[in-house]
């Protein structure tokens, strides 16, 4: 991944990640478990269902310490089975 995060942000910083995935009760736990591996912390996901209820949007604020750390979080969250998009 070749991003410009290091030119746009001063690390360490708080970054809000928005994860969209299949509406399944396991989705928030999977996301938090992934974050605990790569950025341990106390997370309270905000879950919002889509209008038809097929998808959920999860928002979380994460402390990122470098460009590489942020890129890793995007990649690892996107690998989760129920996740469709990471913003």
C-alpha positions as CSV (number, residue, x, y, z in Angstrom):
1,X,0.0,0.0,0.0
2,X,1.5,3.3,-1.0
3,X,-0.4,6.1,0.7
4,X,0.3,9.7,1.7
5,X,-0.9,9.3,5.3
6,X,2.5,10.5,6.6
7,X,2.2,13.8,4.6
8,X,-1.4,14.4,5.7
9,X,-1.3,13.4,9.4
10,X,0.9,14.1,12.4
11,X,1.4,10.7,14.2
12,X,0.4,9.5,16.8
13,X,-3.2,10.6,16.2
14,X,-6.8,9.5,16.6
15,X,-8.3,8.2,13.4
16,X,-12.0,7.3,12.9
17,X,-12.4,4.1,10.9
18,X,-15.8,3.3,9.3
19,X,-16.3,-0.3,8.5
20,X,-19.2,-1.5,6.5
21,X,-20.2,-5.2,6.5
22,X,-22.8,-7.8,6.5
23,X,-25.5,-7.3,9.1
24,X,-24.4,-10.1,11.5
25,X,-24.2,-10.2,15.2
26,X,-20.5,-11.2,15.0
27,X,-19.4,-8.2,12.9
28,X,-18.7,-5.8,15.8
29,X,-16.8,-8.4,17.8
30,X,-14.7,-9.4,14.8
31,X,-13.8,-5.8,14.2
32,X,-12.9,-5.1,17.8
33,X,-10.9,-8.4,18.0
34,X,-8.9,-7.4,14.9
35,X,-8.2,-4.0,16.4
36,X,-7.1,-5.6,19.7
37,X,-4.3,-7.5,17.8
38,X,-3.0,-4.5,15.9
39,X,-4.0,-1.5,18.2
40,X,-4.9,-2.7,21.7
41,X,-7.4,-0.4,23.4
42,X,-10.8,0.1,24.9
43,X,-13.2,0.2,22.0
44,X,-16.9,1.0,21.9
45,X,-18.2,0.5,18.3
46,X,-21.1,2.6,17.1
47,X,-23.2,0.4,15.0
48,X,-25.7,1.8,12.5
49,X,-27.9,-0.5,10.3
50,X,-28.6,0.2,6.6
51,X,-32.0,1.2,5.5
52,X,-32.9,-2.3,4.4
53,X,-31.1,-3.9,7.3
54,X,-28.7,-6.0,5.2
55,X,-25.6,-4.2,6.2
56,X,-24.1,-2.5,9.3
57,X,-21.8,0.5,9.5
58,X,-19.4,0.5,12.4
59,X,-17.5,3.6,13.5
60,X,-14.5,3.4,15.8
61,X,-11.8,5.9,16.9
62,X,-8.3,4.3,16.9
63,X,-4.9,5.7,18.0
64,X,-2.5,5.2,15.1
65,X,1.2,5.7,15.5
66,X,2.6,5.7,12.0
67,X,1.8,5.5,8.3
68,X,2.6,1.8,8.3
69,X,0.3,1.2,11.3
70,X,-2.6,2.8,9.6
71,X,-2.1,0.9,6.4
72,X,-1.9,-2.4,8.4
73,X,-5.2,-1.6,10.1
74,X,-6.9,-0.9,6.7
75,X,-5.6,-4.2,5.3
76,X,-6.3,-6.4,8.3
77,X,-9.9,-5.0,8.8
78,X,-10.6,-5.5,5.1
79,X,-9.6,-9.2,5.4
80,X,-12.4,-10.0,7.8
81,X,-15.0,-12.3,6.4
82,X,-18.0,-10.1,7.1
83,X,-16.4,-6.8,6.1
84,X,-17.1,-5.3,2.7
85,X,-15.6,-1.8,2.9
86,X,-13.2,0.0,5.2
87,X,-13.1,3.8,5.1
